[in-house]
Amino acid sequence: MQFPPWPQNFAEVAKLENAQDLKSCGCITLAGAIPALGTDMNTVLKKNLNQNFFKEWTEKMSYVLGFIMADGCITVSKERPNRPFTLNITSADKKHLYKIRKVLNSKHKISKKTGEEKNVAFQIQIRNQIIVNDLMKLGIFPRKTSHLNPIIVPEKYFPDFVRGFFDGDGSVYIYKVNKVPQIKANFVSSSLSFIVDFNQNLCEKLNIPLKSIHKETSRRKTPLYYVDFYIEDCEKLAEFIYGNNPILFLPRKRKVFEKWKSIKRRDYLKQNYPSKIGWHLNQKIVA
C-alpha cells in the first residue's frame, strides 16, 4: 500500500477545520479524519476517556499539560493511516501515572517501558485523535524536541503548569556546603526557545531576578538547558506551585521542600554563598 507524503509542519494539522482539509493535507485518510473531528464515530473510539480534557483550562488540565511537556510525546505511525497519532505519557512513578489516568477518566493500560540505559519506567499510550489534535493546538507536536515552542498558559493556571513540568523534568535536593545545608531546584528542557520563555514567566511571577540558562551537552547529542534556583528562590518556588493545595503532585519532590522548612540553618553571608559550585561542568551560559 502506498501512503501519501507526510506533512513537515504538524502545526498545519491542528489548524484544519474539516475532514476534506485533513484528507488533502496528505496526513490521514478521510475515514481517519472523521474521529479527529469529533463525529459520532469517536464514541466508539474514545475507550473510556475524557476526550475533551484539553479543550478547557482547569488546574488538572494545566498540570497534565505541563507533565506532558516534560515526560510526554506524540508519536506518529504511518502503518495506521486512519489513526496515526498516539499520546505517550511516561513516568518512573507508576502510582503517579494512575493519578493522571484517573483525572483523564481513562482505563488505558499502564505498561512497563525499558529505556536505552535499561532504566525501568511506565507509560500510558492513548490513541485518540481528539486528544492529540487539541494538544497540537496548544503547541505540543510530534518530535517535540525540535518542534517545541513557548506555550501560552493563562496566568490563573500557570502554577499548575509549572508544577506539572517540574514533576516531569525538574529536580530538588538538599546538600551541604561547608557543613551548611543548602537546597537547589532546577528545570531542564531540550528546547531553548521554550525554556527561555518559561524562565522569564516564572521569574516574573516569583518576583525574582531573571535566571541564567546553562547548556549541557556532555552526555547526549541533543543539548539540555537548565535553570537553577537556590535557597530563598526555592522557597518562593515551593509556595508558588503548592500554595493552592493541589491534588496532583509528586509526593517525593514536595517532601524535599517540606524537609527544608524543618532544617535550622546557621547564619551565613549571602555574598559568600557558593551558589555557582559545579557550574563549571556546564558549557557557557547561553541566555
C-alpha positions as CSV (number, residue, x, y, z in Angstrom):
1,M,0.0,0.0,0.0
2,Q,1.4,3.4,-1.0
3,F,1.0,6.1,1.7
4,P,0.7,9.8,0.8
5,P,3.6,12.2,1.5
6,W,3.9,13.0,5.2
7,P,3.5,16.7,6.2
8,Q,6.6,18.5,7.5
9,N,4.7,21.1,9.6
10,F,2.5,19.5,12.2
11,A,1.1,22.8,13.2
12,E,-0.9,22.9,10.0
13,V,-2.8,19.7,11.0
14,A,-4.1,21.3,14.2
15,K,-5.5,24.3,12.2
16,L,-7.6,22.2,9.8
17,E,-11.3,22.7,10.2
18,N,-13.0,19.9,8.1
19,A,-12.5,16.3,7.1
20,Q,-11.7,17.2,3.5
21,D,-8.9,19.5,4.6
22,L,-7.5,16.7,6.7
23,K,-7.6,14.4,3.8
24,S,-6.0,16.9,1.4
25,C,-3.1,17.6,3.8
26,G,-1.7,14.1,3.0
27,C,-1.6,13.2,6.7
28,I,-4.6,10.9,7.2
29,T,-7.4,9.5,5.1
30,L,-10.9,10.8,5.0
31,A,-12.0,7.9,7.2
32,G,-9.3,8.8,9.7
33,A,-10.4,12.4,9.7
34,I,-13.9,11.6,11.0
35,P,-12.9,10.7,14.6
36,A,-10.4,13.5,14.6
37,L,-13.2,16.0,14.1
38,G,-15.4,14.7,16.9
39,T,-18.2,13.0,15.0
40,D,-20.2,10.0,16.2
41,M,-17.5,7.5,15.2
42,N,-15.4,8.8,18.1
43,T,-18.0,7.5,20.6
44,V,-16.7,4.0,19.7
45,L,-13.0,5.0,19.7
46,K,-12.7,7.1,22.9
47,K,-12.1,4.0,25.1
48,N,-13.3,5.2,28.4
49,L,-11.5,8.6,28.1
50,N,-12.5,12.2,28.6
51,Q,-11.5,13.2,25.1
52,N,-12.4,16.8,25.8
53,F,-9.9,17.1,28.7
54,F,-7.6,19.6,26.9
55,K,-10.4,21.7,25.5
56,E,-10.8,23.8,28.6
57,W,-8.3,25.2,31.0
58,T,-8.5,23.8,34.5
59,E,-6.0,23.1,37.3
60,K,-5.9,19.4,36.5
61,M,-5.6,20.1,32.7
62,S,-2.8,22.6,33.2
63,Y,-0.8,20.2,35.4
64,V,-1.2,17.3,33.0
65,L,-0.2,19.6,30.1
66,G,3.0,20.6,32.0
67,F,3.8,17.0,32.7
68,I,3.4,16.0,29.1
69,M,5.7,18.9,28.1
70,A,8.3,17.1,30.2
71,D,7.6,13.4,30.1
72,G,5.1,13.0,27.2
73,C,5.3,12.8,23.5
74,I,3.1,12.4,20.4
75,T,4.2,9.6,18.1
76,V,3.2,9.0,14.5
77,S,2.6,5.7,12.8
78,K,2.4,5.5,9.1
79,E,1.2,2.0,9.4
80,R,-2.1,3.4,11.0
81,P,-3.2,6.0,8.4
82,N,-6.7,6.2,9.9
83,R,-5.4,7.0,13.4
84,P,-1.7,7.9,13.1
85,F,-1.1,9.8,16.3
86,T,-0.6,8.3,19.8
87,L,-0.1,10.2,23.0
88,N,2.5,8.6,25.2
89,I,2.9,9.7,28.9
90,T,5.9,8.2,30.7
91,S,7.0,8.2,34.4
92,A,9.2,6.3,36.7
93,D,6.5,6.6,39.3
94,K,3.8,4.1,38.4
95,K,1.4,5.4,41.2
96,H,1.6,8.9,39.7
97,L,0.5,7.6,36.3
98,Y,-2.5,6.1,37.9
99,K,-3.4,9.6,39.3
100,I,-3.0,11.1,35.8
101,R,-5.0,8.3,34.3
102,K,-7.8,8.9,36.8
103,V,-8.2,12.6,36.0
104,L,-8.3,11.7,32.3
105,N,-11.2,9.3,33.2
106,S,-9.2,6.7,31.3
107,K,-8.9,2.9,31.6
108,H,-5.9,2.7,29.4
109,K,-3.3,0.1,30.3
110,I,-0.2,1.2,32.2
111,S,2.7,-0.8,30.8
112,K,6.4,-1.2,31.6
113,K,9.0,0.6,29.5
114,T,12.7,0.0,29.4
115,G,14.9,2.9,28.3
116,E,18.2,2.9,26.5
117,E,20.1,2.7,29.8
118,K,17.9,-0.1,31.0
119,N,16.1,2.3,33.3
120,V,12.6,1.0,34.1
121,A,9.7,3.4,33.6
122,F,6.0,3.1,33.0
123,Q,3.8,4.5,30.2
124,I,0.2,5.2,29.2
125,Q,-0.4,5.1,25.4
126,I,-3.6,6.9,24.2
127,R,-4.6,6.6,20.6
128,N,-7.3,9.3,20.4
129,Q,-7.2,11.9,17.6
130,I,-9.3,14.4,19.5
131,I,-6.9,14.5,22.4
132,V,-3.9,14.7,20.2
133,N,-5.4,17.4,17.9
134,D,-6.2,19.5,21.0
135,L,-2.6,19.1,22.2
136,M,-1.2,20.2,18.9
137,K,-3.5,23.3,19.0
138,L,-1.9,24.0,22.4
139,G,1.6,23.7,20.9
140,I,2.7,20.1,21.5
141,F,3.6,18.3,18.3
142,P,5.3,15.1,17.2
143,R,9.1,15.2,17.6
144,K,8.6,18.0,20.2
145,T,12.4,18.1,20.9
146,S,12.7,20.1,17.6
147,H,9.2,21.4,17.4
148,L,8.6,22.8,20.9
149,N,7.9,26.5,21.2
150,P,6.6,28.6,24.2
151,I,3.2,27.5,25.5
152,I,0.7,30.2,26.3
153,V,-0.8,29.4,29.7
154,P,-3.5,31.5,31.4
155,E,-2.0,33.2,34.5
156,K,-4.5,31.6,36.8
157,Y,-3.3,28.1,35.9
158,F,0.4,28.8,35.4
159,P,1.3,27.4,38.9
160,D,-0.3,24.1,38.0
161,F,1.5,24.0,34.7
162,V,4.9,24.8,36.4
163,R,4.2,22.0,38.9
164,G,3.5,19.5,36.2
165,F,6.6,20.4,34.3
166,F,8.6,20.3,37.5
167,D,7.3,16.8,38.4
168,G,8.3,15.7,34.9
169,D,11.6,17.4,34.2
170,G,12.6,19.1,37.4
171,S,14.6,18.1,40.5
172,V,15.1,19.3,44.0
173,Y,17.6,18.2,46.6
174,I,19.3,19.3,49.9
175,Y,23.0,19.2,50.2
176,K,25.8,20.8,52.3
177,V,28.4,23.4,51.5
178,N,31.0,23.8,54.3
179,K,28.6,21.8,56.6
180,V,25.8,24.3,55.9
181,P,22.6,22.8,54.5
182,Q,21.5,24.2,51.1
183,I,18.6,23.5,48.8
184,K,18.6,23.5,45.0
185,A,15.8,23.1,42.4
186,N,16.1,23.2,38.7
187,F,14.1,22.8,35.5
188,V,15.5,21.2,32.3
189,S,14.4,21.2,28.7
190,S,15.9,20.3,25.3
191,S,14.2,23.3,23.8
192,L,16.0,26.6,24.2
193,S,13.1,28.7,23.0
194,F,10.7,27.1,25.5
195,I,13.0,27.3,28.5
196,V,13.8,31.0,27.8
197,D,10.1,31.9,27.7
198,F,9.4,29.6,30.7
199,N,12.3,31.2,32.7
200,Q,11.1,34.7,32.0
201,N,7.5,34.0,33.0
202,L,8.4,32.1,36.1
203,C,10.9,34.6,37.5
204,E,8.4,37.4,36.8
205,K,5.7,35.5,38.8
206,L,8.1,34.8,41.7
207,N,9.3,38.4,41.6
208,I,13.0,37.4,41.5
209,P,15.8,38.3,39.1
210,L,15.9,36.5,35.8
211,K,17.9,33.3,36.0
212,S,20.8,32.4,33.7
213,I,20.3,29.4,31.4
214,H,23.0,26.8,31.2
215,K,23.8,24.4,28.4
216,E,25.0,20.9,29.0
217,T,26.0,18.5,26.2
218,S,28.5,16.1,27.7
219,R,26.1,13.1,28.0
220,R,24.0,13.3,24.9
221,K,23.9,14.5,21.3
222,T,20.9,16.9,21.9
223,P,21.9,19.7,24.3
224,L,19.9,20.3,27.5
225,Y,19.2,23.7,29.0
226,Y,19.0,24.2,32.8
227,V,17.5,26.9,35.0
228,D,18.7,26.6,38.7
229,F,17.0,28.0,41.9
230,Y,18.7,28.2,45.3
231,I,17.7,28.9,48.9
232,E,15.1,31.8,49.1
233,D,14.2,31.4,45.4
234,C,13.4,27.7,46.1
235,E,11.2,28.7,49.0
236,K,9.3,31.1,46.7
237,L,9.0,28.4,44.0
238,A,7.6,25.9,46.6
239,E,5.0,28.4,47.7
240,F,4.1,29.2,44.1
241,I,3.5,25.6,43.0
242,Y,2.0,24.1,46.2
243,G,0.3,27.2,47.7
244,N,-3.2,26.3,46.2
245,N,-3.3,22.9,47.9
246,P,-3.1,20.9,44.7
247,I,-4.4,17.4,44.2
248,L,-1.8,16.5,41.6
249,F,1.9,16.5,42.6
250,L,4.8,14.1,43.2
251,P,4.9,13.5,46.9
252,R,8.7,12.7,46.9
253,K,9.5,16.1,45.5
254,R,7.2,18.0,47.7
255,K,8.7,16.2,50.8
256,V,12.1,17.7,50.0
257,F,10.7,21.2,50.2
258,E,8.9,20.3,53.5
259,K,12.1,18.8,54.9
260,W,13.9,22.1,54.1
261,K,11.4,24.0,56.2
262,S,12.3,21.9,59.2
263,I,16.0,22.4,58.8
264,K,17.5,25.1,61.0
265,R,20.4,26.6,59.1
266,R,23.1,28.5,60.8
267,D,23.7,32.1,59.6
268,Y,25.8,32.8,56.6
269,L,26.8,35.8,54.5
270,K,24.8,35.6,51.3
271,Q,27.6,37.3,49.3
272,N,29.9,34.4,50.2
273,Y,27.3,31.7,49.4
274,P,29.0,29.3,46.9
275,S,25.9,29.1,44.6
276,K,27.9,28.5,41.5
277,I,29.8,25.4,42.6
278,G,29.5,22.8,39.9
279,W,28.5,25.1,37.2
280,H,32.0,24.8,35.6
281,L,30.8,21.3,34.5
282,N,28.3,23.0,32.1
283,Q,29.1,24.8,28.9
284,K,28.9,28.6,28.6
285,I,25.8,30.5,29.6
286,V,23.5,30.8,26.6
287,A,20.9,33.2,27.8
